[in-house]
Amino acid sequence: MNDIIAQLIERADAHREADEYIAGTYGDLREWEGGCAIGCAIHDLVHMGVLPATTDTGDHAAIAEVTGIPEQLLQLEDAIFENLPDEERPAWPGCFLRAAHGRDLSMAWPKFALWLLSDPSSPMYGPAQDNRARNAIAGVADLYREWVDTGTRPPKSKWAAARAAA
């Protein structure tokens, strides 16, 4: 998987140099003119023979499966790409891939989600106005805390209970 990420880093740099990163579109594999970070990665993985040509250019899960980068982080990469200033956007996919290369990212999402939901320095911390919403957020944060503390994702039944409490 790291070999795939290494190749994607090279191709991300090539997309940047060719000015092929475009916000707001995943791109079209049949008539390639560029796309977002995810679309360009799908384009590259298809051309590398790693994914079939029928892969949707917005398929975050397909990238996750062949790179080992958790899908949640790929969704986050996509959201950041779309919201960066135009002049910063082209460098982002390469930066993201370099940060992921050679690392165990299995706990990155649970740690990030826990921080978002429970740390006062997070931009998401504390926006809930009523007790029910605050309790629901705390319940989800507790599940992420359990995941971080044990290294094991809590069972679906616990997530369903947290959803029902929301």
C-alpha positions as CSV (number, residue, x, y, z in Angstrom):
1,M,0.0,0.0,0.0
2,N,2.9,2.4,0.7
3,D,4.1,1.8,-2.9
4,I,0.7,2.9,-4.1
5,I,0.8,6.0,-1.9
6,A,4.4,6.8,-3.1
7,Q,3.2,6.7,-6.7
8,L,0.2,8.8,-5.8
9,I,2.5,11.4,-4.3
10,E,4.5,11.6,-7.6
11,R,1.2,11.9,-9.6
12,A,-0.1,14.5,-7.2
13,D,2.9,16.6,-7.9
14,A,2.4,16.1,-11.6
15,H,-1.3,17.2,-11.3
16,R,-0.1,20.3,-9.5
17,E,2.4,21.1,-12.1
18,A,-0.1,20.6,-14.9
19,D,-2.7,22.7,-13.1
20,E,-5.2,19.9,-13.1
21,Y,-6.6,20.4,-9.6
22,I,-10.1,21.8,-9.9
23,A,-12.4,22.5,-7.0
24,G,-16.1,21.5,-7.3
25,T,-15.7,18.4,-9.5
26,Y,-14.4,14.9,-9.2
27,G,-13.6,14.9,-12.9
28,D,-14.6,12.7,-15.8
29,L,-12.4,9.7,-16.5
30,R,-13.6,9.5,-20.1
31,E,-12.6,13.1,-20.9
32,W,-10.0,13.9,-18.3
33,E,-9.3,17.6,-17.8
34,G,-8.7,17.5,-14.1
35,G,-10.6,17.2,-10.8
36,C,-10.4,17.5,-7.1
37,A,-8.0,15.7,-4.9
38,I,-10.2,12.6,-4.8
39,G,-11.0,12.6,-8.5
40,C,-7.3,13.0,-9.5
41,A,-6.4,10.1,-7.1
42,I,-9.1,7.9,-8.7
43,H,-7.8,8.9,-12.2
44,D,-4.3,7.9,-11.2
45,L,-5.3,4.6,-9.6
46,V,-7.2,3.6,-12.7
47,H,-4.2,4.5,-14.9
48,M,-1.9,2.6,-12.6
49,G,-4.2,-0.5,-13.0
50,V,-5.1,-0.6,-9.4
51,L,-8.8,0.3,-9.8
52,P,-11.1,-0.6,-12.7
53,A,-12.0,2.0,-15.3
54,T,-15.6,1.8,-14.1
55,T,-14.7,3.3,-10.7
56,D,-16.6,6.4,-9.8
57,T,-14.3,9.4,-9.5
58,G,-15.9,10.3,-6.2
59,D,-15.5,6.9,-4.6
60,H,-13.6,7.6,-1.4
61,A,-14.0,4.0,-0.2
62,A,-12.2,2.7,-3.3
63,I,-9.2,4.8,-2.5
64,A,-9.3,3.7,1.2
65,E,-9.3,0.1,0.2
66,V,-6.2,0.2,-2.0
67,T,-4.2,2.7,0.1
68,G,-5.1,1.9,3.7
69,I,-6.0,5.5,4.3
70,P,-9.2,5.5,6.3
71,E,-12.2,6.7,4.4
72,Q,-13.0,9.3,7.0
73,L,-9.6,10.9,6.5
74,L,-10.2,10.9,2.7
75,Q,-13.5,12.6,3.2
76,L,-11.7,15.2,5.4
77,E,-9.0,15.6,2.7
78,D,-11.7,16.3,0.2
79,A,-13.5,18.9,2.4
80,I,-10.3,20.7,3.2
81,F,-9.3,20.7,-0.5
82,E,-12.7,22.2,-1.5
83,N,-12.4,25.0,1.1
84,L,-8.8,26.1,0.7
85,P,-8.0,29.3,-1.0
86,D,-7.3,28.8,-4.7
87,E,-3.6,29.5,-4.4
88,E,-3.2,26.9,-1.6
89,R,-5.4,24.1,-3.1
90,P,-3.0,22.5,-5.6
91,A,-0.4,21.7,-2.9
92,W,-2.8,20.1,-0.5
93,P,-3.2,16.6,-2.1
94,G,0.6,16.0,-2.1
95,C,0.9,17.3,1.5
96,F,-1.9,15.0,2.6
97,L,-0.4,12.0,0.9
98,R,3.1,12.7,2.2
99,A,1.7,12.9,5.8
100,A,-0.1,9.6,5.3
101,H,2.8,7.7,3.6
102,G,4.3,5.0,5.8
103,R,2.1,5.7,8.8
104,D,-0.4,3.7,10.7
105,L,-3.6,5.8,10.4
106,S,-5.9,3.3,12.0
107,M,-6.5,5.5,15.1
108,A,-6.2,8.9,13.4
109,W,-10.0,9.3,12.8
110,P,-11.1,8.2,16.3
111,K,-8.6,10.6,17.9
112,F,-9.6,13.5,15.6
113,A,-13.3,12.9,16.2
114,L,-12.7,12.7,19.9
115,W,-10.9,16.0,19.8
116,L,-13.6,17.6,17.7
117,L,-16.4,16.6,20.1
118,S,-14.7,17.0,23.4
119,D,-11.8,19.4,23.5
120,P,-12.5,23.0,24.3
121,S,-9.9,24.1,21.7
122,S,-11.9,22.4,18.9
123,P,-14.0,24.7,16.7
124,M,-16.9,22.2,17.1
125,Y,-16.8,22.1,20.9
126,G,-19.8,23.4,22.8
127,P,-22.1,24.7,20.0
128,A,-25.1,22.6,21.3
129,Q,-27.7,24.8,23.0
130,D,-29.9,22.3,24.7
131,N,-29.2,19.5,27.2
132,R,-30.5,16.7,24.8
133,A,-28.0,17.8,22.1
134,R,-25.2,18.2,24.6
135,N,-25.9,14.7,26.0
136,A,-26.0,13.2,22.5
137,I,-22.7,14.8,21.6
138,A,-21.2,13.6,24.9
139,G,-22.5,10.1,24.2
140,V,-20.8,9.9,20.8
141,A,-17.6,11.4,22.3
142,D,-17.6,8.7,24.9
143,L,-17.7,6.1,22.2
144,Y,-14.7,7.7,20.5
145,R,-12.9,7.9,23.8
146,E,-13.5,4.1,24.3
147,W,-12.2,3.5,20.8
148,V,-9.1,5.5,21.5
149,D,-8.5,4.0,24.9
150,T,-8.9,0.4,23.9
151,G,-7.8,0.5,20.2
152,T,-11.0,-1.3,19.3
153,R,-14.1,0.2,17.7
154,P,-17.1,-0.1,19.9
155,P,-19.8,-2.5,18.7
156,K,-22.6,-1.3,16.4
157,S,-25.1,-1.7,19.2
158,K,-23.4,1.1,21.2
159,W,-23.4,3.4,18.1
160,A,-27.1,2.6,17.5
161,A,-27.9,3.4,21.2
162,A,-26.0,6.8,20.8
163,R,-27.9,7.5,17.6
164,A,-31.2,6.7,19.3
165,A,-30.4,9.1,22.2
166,A,-29.8,12.0,19.8
